[in-house]
Amino acid sequence: MTIKLVTPPTAEDDVKASIIKLLETTLAEAKAGQLKSVVLIAAHIDDSWIDRVSETTNFSIVIGRFEIMKQRWIKQYLDGE
């Protein structure tokens, strides 16, 4: 009888799974025609960053929403969430 040890997932594994789930959900919404625009900021494993923005029909609303999102993230960070 052979016993195989399974190592528990690492924090990096959890992050990778979270990224894949997020992108798959977003792709499904895009394919279903449920999205008007997308803003993406991503960090590579070498600590470089990319930002990508789809075309949009209402730039000012996207920028406004981005500012609201920034404030929410800052509050969550300061609150220790």
PLY file of the C-alpha trace (Angstrom):
ply
format ascii 1.0
element vertex 81
property float x
property float y
property float z
element edge 80
property int vertex1
property int vertex2
end_header
0.00 0.00 0.00
1.37 3.40 -1.01
0.54 6.48 0.99
0.63 9.73 -0.92
1.02 12.95 1.01
-0.94 15.92 -0.19
0.46 19.29 0.67
-2.04 21.94 1.68
-2.57 24.83 -0.71
-0.29 27.81 -0.17
-1.41 31.43 0.00
-0.12 31.79 -3.56
-2.31 28.86 -4.65
-5.33 30.54 -3.06
-4.56 33.84 -4.80
-4.12 32.09 -8.17
-7.45 30.29 -7.75
-9.12 33.58 -6.81
-7.71 35.32 -9.90
-8.86 32.53 -12.20
-12.36 32.49 -10.70
-12.62 36.29 -11.00
-11.51 36.28 -14.64
-13.75 33.33 -15.59
-16.78 35.02 -13.99
-15.99 38.30 -15.75
-15.43 36.55 -19.09
-18.80 34.78 -18.77
-20.49 38.13 -18.07
-18.75 39.70 -21.08
-19.79 36.84 -23.38
-23.37 37.18 -22.15
-23.32 40.87 -23.04
-23.70 41.98 -19.42
-20.70 44.35 -19.30
-20.30 47.89 -20.69
-16.61 48.34 -19.92
-13.72 46.79 -18.00
-10.78 48.29 -16.12
-8.02 45.85 -15.16
-4.96 46.43 -12.99
-2.78 43.37 -12.45
0.51 42.61 -10.73
2.90 40.14 -12.33
4.94 37.75 -10.18
8.05 39.86 -10.90
6.27 42.86 -9.24
5.70 44.66 -12.54
2.21 46.02 -13.14
-0.12 46.29 -16.11
-3.30 48.25 -16.64
-5.80 47.59 -19.38
-9.02 49.35 -20.23
-11.68 48.28 -22.68
-13.41 50.73 -24.92
-16.27 52.52 -23.21
-19.15 54.73 -24.22
-19.03 56.81 -21.03
-15.51 57.62 -19.88
-16.55 60.02 -17.10
-18.73 57.41 -15.38
-15.88 54.86 -15.50
-13.47 57.38 -13.94
-16.02 58.30 -11.26
-16.61 54.66 -10.38
-12.86 54.09 -10.21
-12.56 56.93 -7.67
-15.38 55.45 -5.56
-13.68 52.04 -5.70
-10.34 53.57 -4.61
-11.96 55.16 -1.55
-13.64 51.86 -0.60
-10.33 49.98 -0.88
-8.54 52.60 1.22
-11.22 52.37 3.92
-11.05 48.56 3.93
-7.26 48.72 4.20
-7.37 51.21 7.09
-10.08 49.18 8.83
-7.87 46.08 8.59
-10.25 44.07 6.43
0 1
1 2
2 3
3 4
4 5
5 6
6 7
7 8
8 9
9 10
10 11
11 12
12 13
13 14
14 15
15 16
16 17
17 18
18 19
19 20
20 21
21 22
22 23
23 24
24 25
25 26
26 27
27 28
28 29
29 30
30 31
31 32
32 33
33 34
34 35
35 36
36 37
37 38
38 39
39 40
40 41
41 42
42 43
43 44
44 45
45 46
46 47
47 48
48 49
49 50
50 51
51 52
52 53
53 54
54 55
55 56
56 57
57 58
58 59
59 60
60 61
61 62
62 63
63 64
64 65
65 66
66 67
67 68
68 69
69 70
70 71
71 72
72 73
73 74
74 75
75 76
76 77
77 78
78 79
79 80
